[in-house]
Amino acid sequence: MPSRAPGDDESQPSGALRLVRPEIRYFVIVPEDDPGAASALQGFSHGITRVDNLVRSLVHLPADVVEFALPEPVLSGRRVNGVASWHWMPVALYALTELVVSAEMPFWVMLTHDPAVASAVDAWIATQHYKPLHISEAAGPGRANAHTVDPDQLRDHFRALLAQVAADEPELERRLVSEGLEHWKGRPARDFPVPVPGHNVTMSNVMALQGIGFRFVDAGPEIPADPEDYQRWIAETANAVLDERQRSYRSPALRTTPAQPDLYVTAPALFAHVYEGGFDFPKDANGRAVRDMLQMMQRQTGYRLTGAGRAWASSLKSPLAQALLAMRRSETQIQVAAAGLAAAGTLSATVRLPPGVNRAQGTVRQMANHARSEKIKPAAKLVKTFADVQHRLNEAVGSTLGAVIARSETGVKLVTDVPLEWLPVGNLPLMLRHNVSRITATPGNLLIGTLARSQLLHLSVEAFREVLVISAIDREDPIANVLLDALESWRDGYEGRITLRIVRVQTRAAFVAAMNAYRGAVMIFDGHGHHDQASGTATLKIGKEDVSIWDLRDEIHVPPIVILSACDTQAADRSHATTANGFLSAGATTVVASLLPLRAADAAVFIARLVWRIAEYLPAVTGPNGRAVLWSEVMGGMFRLLLVYDLIFPLLTAGKLTFAQYSELNMAAIIATTNQDPNWWDATLTSLGEHLSEDSGTIAKRAARTVASSDAIRYTQVGNPELIVIKSIALLEEVGYDPREFGRFVTKPSVEKQ
């Protein structure tokens, strides 16, 4: 049996070898998925909130038919680089009839909770030539019991399926899956050294360790009320995951498929309008009890919801208040299960933050207001407010959990509504210290859909040869040509390596046409963005029209990478219905969006430098003797270089640095960030201090002012940029892969729209 299995996630372009894919596809079937009937506090369909146990149970089952034939170190390595994540998807019952099992991907498992849904799934399975295994919490003939299912039941079912495929299509290559099923011996088991409370705060880390064979003794669901006890258990289990992960970092496979983020940072959240106003309640005793319960949720700071006095007592007695509490409990449990499975799929640790982190939103709102009125308020106001935001975030996270976050080596995934990108880690915000991406906690259905997307998207550098630029600014606007002029001025840096398909649009219809005519990897939008606080609606200005991407999601083809050079496209102080989330719901893998308003000239230079970086950096890093790179690293490096530019360019224009000194500092930063040197910022500050003859204290203050005012902190990566793996054809050939197994251009996986 080979010690390394090829990635299970590459598409098969025309001319590639036809083979039976090893991955197992898990479908969690829910009774309904009506967005209008979503849960009131976070926005989950009620069907999905009932299947958290099924989602959690997947860690005990293999991600593919090769997994149980591999030694534990290889299994852990495949988790770390995302090759062996679980492929699962929530599917509404009405969509089941659209699914067909194929000979090339025959290993399907259907999971159900509801008896009526289970019966409907049985009927659908009967229509399939290659019949999936049905695992259910509802007993019935032909179903595996969800509480007692043995992985060997999957093995036996899949062996029979493979024999059927071999008889039907003998020309399909199936040696890999045949060997996997033949040598299937189960996952090596280890005992975790101490009992762990079966609590939501530890569940994700327990799942990650269970996914590589750890067994746990449950210490019971309760943790003492002291917040430090919660944090201690979170830190202990998270550090255990990080320690296990460390053992995989020497794997040569990481050169061709880099490690996924090693840390998830999660925080439960309510809809913004729930925090701000809540709901209208009846004026009777039940209504007052529900209002009191909601206020306790809004004000909750610790891991345990508690109250006191008459309000707490009446809430405990009120059926409506208890129903609200049950709803919140179910929302939290499915978020924990889905985020836990995503983290387990890459052997990543999880730091679960307390709800009190959301109370930083008031200071965040002040920061956003200052940013929107920079022309009439002194810059010092913005610097002070940013320091206040960082203080509030740091205070909510605490030193124990902060120390775990600081351990990250390969990136951080945020599952939160509050902009934790700004959390201070040393002398930098988290987003500049590490490669950071985020999924918003609201709306819940989009959260689940984005967390469930684990399929790596392998792109060659050639996929970036053509970049779509849609300019939507009204021709009479003073900044109509600012970005286009910047691209023209940087033409010498990318011409011959990248073609820009520039399309100027002035109407909704023209925008849709431009999107649908493009099949490349990257779309850049140049225009105005707005997120109305009163209505909660986010729009892009197309000419003179305000257009919501949420309204277009069924009309447009969206490339995997969307870059929005527009204000407030992921506004830090607004609702969940952001423009960036709209593009994710329409099929984007990742969106570069703005937390705050952008300055036109600075944003234009940033985009021009990004195009140059794609042209220069990607071929250099991924070429012969090079390595693969994740898109999250490409953008993370851009943000760092933008910060350096904002630090040194004003000094050049003020005559405090010579051009030679400026060039030296800039080139050193490029080299350091390309080599992923963690000391890139400190090295820059040390060199700058020498050039300016300033002491370390003076330089530190200058650096803090630059960070707070830089556009580098105004951007964020939304969605799953780390799933995009960029490789050269030369690199693929060098390590023995058949390049035909990797699409040279974009191959877009199907998307379940939530």
PyMOL commands that set and color helices and strands:
alter all, ss='L'
color gray80, all
select helices_A, chain A and resi 35-37+48-50+52-60+67-69+72-80+93-98+115-125+151-168+175-182+200-210+227-246+252-255+272-276+285-299+309-317+319-344+355-372+379-406+420-422+430-433+444-451+461-464+482-489+491-494+508-516+549-552+579-585+600-622+631-653+659-674+680-692+696-709+711-713+721-723+729-734+739-741
alter helices_A, ss='H'
color red, helices_A
select strands_A, chain A and resi 25-30+87-92+108-112+133-136+144-145+190-191+214-215+263-266+349-352+412-415+424-425+428-429+436-439+457-460+466-471+499-504+522-526+528-531+538-542+545-547+561-565+590-594+629-630+715-719+724-727
alter strands_A, ss='S'
color yellow, strands_A
deselect
rebuild
show_as cartoon
